């Protein structure tokens, strides 16, 4: 009986090693008239994710009959199956078609709906002045949100300001807002806004691709993303990082999320 178990184990290990040995690194590249950088490449069979570089090149592990999918905002989605030729040559060339958004209907003139916000955006008006067009230097950076503007107006309270208060050269606003807790509250609002904006960006860029290879009941998708947003390291790990790094963060959080679900069920 013991020998039989050892034999079964050896066969299992041999088969496992055989499968692993058949998984090779594929060197691929994308051809397209549009931008070929940061195209998502997914091995749906092996559940592996990567992206293309600025030359449209990518590397991903795969075995024969694995399915690779390619997605981006500017291209039509495409899937290919790794055949013997791709596996033997270890190369893969993929042509992607440009995604053209066609309008189903063209309306001439302005239509007023009664919705004030919609009608304001649908009416003609003079565009804001471009200072550079008239020879005046202007601000070209990111427009501050309402919370960011309020935080800037509130000022930053520092303890040394209390010493300068005696000279009359220190504004009262930063001190009063610091003491009352208003500045702290405004900072919290700014942090919440930035995290919410980042979460929306992640959903747009990675939502479909992530759940195409990681299973989670559709009714839990929104709750899962809020779970990710609540992580103290969410903004640090995901802001200004690559899609691959964000994808890895989501994988870590999904494992924790499922563990939490199992704990609740128990």
C-alpha positions in Angstrom: 0.0 0.0 0.0 2.8 2.4 0.9 4.7 1.6 -2.3 1.5 2.3 -4.3 1.2 5.7 -2.7 4.8 6.5 -3.5 4.3 5.4 -7.1 1.2 7.6 -7.5 3.2 10.5 -6.0 6.1 10.0 -8.4 3.7 9.8 -11.4 2.0 13.0 -10.3 5.3 14.8 -9.8 6.5 13.6 -13.2 3.3 14.8 -14.9 3.6 18.1 -13.1 7.2 18.6 -14.1 6.2 17.7 -17.7 3.6 20.4 -17.8 5.9 23.0 -16.3 8.7 22.1 -18.8 6.3 22.6 -21.7 5.6 26.2 -20.6 8.0 28.4 -22.4 8.7 32.1 -22.6 7.1 33.6 -25.7 8.7 36.8 -27.3 5.9 38.7 -29.0 5.3 42.0 -30.7 2.3 44.0 -31.8 1.7 45.5 -35.2 -0.8 48.4 -35.5 -1.2 51.9 -36.9 -2.2 53.1 -33.5 -0.2 53.4 -30.2 1.3 49.9 -29.4 2.5 50.7 -25.9 0.8 49.4 -22.7 -1.5 46.9 -24.5 -2.7 44.3 -22.1 -1.6 40.7 -22.9 -3.3 38.0 -20.9 -2.7 34.2 -21.0 -6.2 33.3 -19.9 -5.3 29.6 -19.6 -2.3 30.1 -17.3 -3.8 33.3 -15.7 -0.8 35.5 -16.4 -0.8 39.2 -17.2 1.7 41.5 -18.9 1.8 44.7 -21.0 3.7 45.7 -24.1 6.6 48.2 -24.1 6.8 51.4 -26.2 7.9 49.2 -29.2 4.9 46.9 -28.9 7.1 44.1 -27.5 6.1 41.7 -24.8 7.2 38.5 -23.0 4.8 35.9 -21.5 5.0 32.3 -20.6 2.7 29.8 -22.3 2.1 26.3 -23.4 0.5 24.8 -26.5 -3.2 25.5 -26.8 -3.1 28.3 -24.3 -5.2 31.3 -25.2 -3.7 34.8 -25.3 -6.0 37.9 -25.4 -4.9 41.4 -26.3 -6.9 44.5 -25.2 -6.4 48.2 -25.3 -8.6 51.3 -25.5 -7.5 52.0 -29.1 -7.8 48.5 -30.6 -10.4 45.8 -31.1 -9.9 42.9 -28.7 -8.2 39.9 -30.1 -7.5 36.3 -29.0 -5.1 33.8 -30.4 -4.3 30.2 -29.5 -0.6 29.2 -29.1 -0.1 26.5 -31.7 2.9 24.3 -32.5 4.6 26.9 -34.7 4.5 29.6 -32.0 5.7 27.2 -29.3 8.6 25.9 -31.5 9.7 29.4 -32.7 9.0 31.0 -29.3 7.8 34.1 -31.1 4.5 35.6 -31.7 3.4 38.4 -34.1 0.0 39.9 -33.6 -1.8 42.4 -35.9 -4.4 44.5 -34.1 -7.2 46.5 -35.7 -7.9 50.1 -34.8 -11.1 50.5 -32.8 -13.3 53.1 -34.5 -16.3 54.4 -32.5 -19.0 55.1 -35.0 -22.0 57.3 -34.2 -25.3 55.7 -34.8 -27.1 59.0 -35.3 -26.0 62.6 -36.1 -28.1 65.4 -34.8 -27.8 68.9 -36.3 -28.5 71.8 -34.0 -28.9 72.1 -30.2 -31.4 70.1 -28.3 -32.6 71.4 -24.9 -33.7 68.7 -22.5 -34.8 70.7 -19.5 -31.8 69.3 -17.5 -30.0 72.5 -16.5 -26.5 70.9 -16.3 -27.0 69.1 -19.7 -28.4 72.1 -21.4 -25.6 74.4 -20.2 -23.0 71.9 -21.7 -25.1 71.7 -24.9 -25.2 75.5 -25.7 -22.8 77.6 -27.5 -20.6 80.0 -25.6 -17.2 81.7 -25.7 -14.3 79.4 -24.8 -12.1 80.4 -21.8 -9.2 82.7 -22.7 -6.0 81.0 -23.6 -3.4 83.3 -22.1 -0.7 82.0 -24.3 -2.7 83.0 -27.4 -2.6 86.6 -26.3 1.0 86.6 -25.2 0.4 86.3 -21.4 1.9 83.4 -19.5 -0.8 81.4 -17.7 -1.1 78.3 -15.6 -1.0 75.0 -17.5 -0.8 72.5 -14.7 -3.6 70.3 -13.2 -6.7 72.1 -12.2 -7.2 71.9 -8.4 -10.3 70.3 -7.0 -12.7 72.2 -4.7 -11.3 70.4 -1.7 -7.7 71.2 -2.8 -8.6 74.9 -3.2 -10.2 75.0 0.2 -7.1 73.3 1.8 -4.9 75.9 0.1 -7.0 78.8 1.3 -7.0 77.3 4.9 -3.2 77.4 5.0 -0.9 75.1 6.8 -0.6 75.5 10.6 2.9 75.1 12.1 3.6 75.6 15.9 6.3 78.2 15.2 3.6 80.5 13.8 2.5 81.2 17.4 5.8 82.9 18.0 5.4 85.1 14.9 1.9 86.0 15.9 3.3 88.5 18.4 4.8 90.5 15.5 1.6 90.7 13.6 3.2 89.3 10.5 1.4 85.9 10.6 -2.1 85.4 9.1 -4.7 84.1 11.5 -6.4 81.6 9.2 -3.8 78.8 9.3 -3.6 79.1 13.1 -7.4 79.1 13.6 -8.0 76.3 11.1 -5.2 74.2 12.6 -6.6 74.6 16.2 -10.2 74.0 15.1 -9.3 70.9 13.1 -10.6 72.3 9.9 -7.2 71.8 8.1 -7.1 68.2 9.2 -10.6 67.6 7.9 -9.8 69.3 4.5 -6.7 67.1 4.2 -8.8 64.0 4.7 -11.3 65.2 2.0 -8.4 65.7 -0.4 -7.0 62.2 0.3 -10.5 60.6 -0.2 -11.0 62.4 -3.5 -7.6 61.3 -4.8 -8.2 57.7 -3.8 -11.7 57.8 -5.4 -10.2 59.2 -8.7 -7.5 56.6 -8.7 -10.0 53.8 -8.1 -12.1 55.0 -11.1 -9.0 55.0 -13.3 -8.1 51.4 -12.2 -11.7 50.2 -13.0 -11.6 51.7 -16.5 -8.1 50.3 -17.2 -8.2 46.9 -15.5 -11.7 45.8 -14.5 -12.6 43.5 -17.4 -9.1 42.1 -17.9 -8.7 41.4 -14.2 -12.0 39.5 -13.8 -11.5 37.7 -17.0 -8.8 35.5 -15.3 -9.7 35.9 -11.6 -13.1 34.6 -10.6 -15.3 36.5 -8.3 -19.1 36.7 -8.2 -20.3 39.7 -10.1 -22.4 40.9 -7.2 -19.1 41.3 -5.2 -17.1 43.3 -7.7 -18.0 46.7 -6.3 -17.4 45.6 -2.7 -14.1 44.2 -3.7 -12.9 47.5 -5.1 -14.0 49.3 -2.0 -12.0 46.8 0.0 -8.9 47.6 -2.1 -9.5 51.4 -1.7 -9.6 50.9 2.1 -6.1 49.4 2.2 -3.7 52.0 3.8 -1.1 51.3 1.0 -3.7 51.6 -1.8 -2.6 55.1 -3.0 1.1 54.4 -2.5 1.0 51.1 -4.3 -1.2 52.1 -7.2 -0.7 55.8 -7.9 1.8 56.5 -10.8 2.7 52.8 -11.1 2.4 50.4 -14.1 -0.7 48.3 -14.9 1.4 45.2 -14.0 2.1 46.5 -10.5 -1.6 47.5 -10.0 -2.6 44.0 -11.3 -0.3 42.4 -8.7 -1.8 44.6 -5.9 -5.3 43.5 -7.0 -4.3 39.9 -6.9 -3.0 40.2 -3.4 -6.2 42.0 -2.2 -8.4 39.4 -4.0 -6.7 36.6 -2.0 -7.3 38.5 1.3 -10.9 39.3 0.2 -11.7 35.7 -0.4 -10.2 34.6 2.9 -12.4 37.2 4.6 -15.4 35.8 2.8 -14.6 32.2 3.9 -14.1 33.4 7.5 -17.6 35.0 7.5 -19.1 31.8 6.0 -17.5 29.7 8.8 
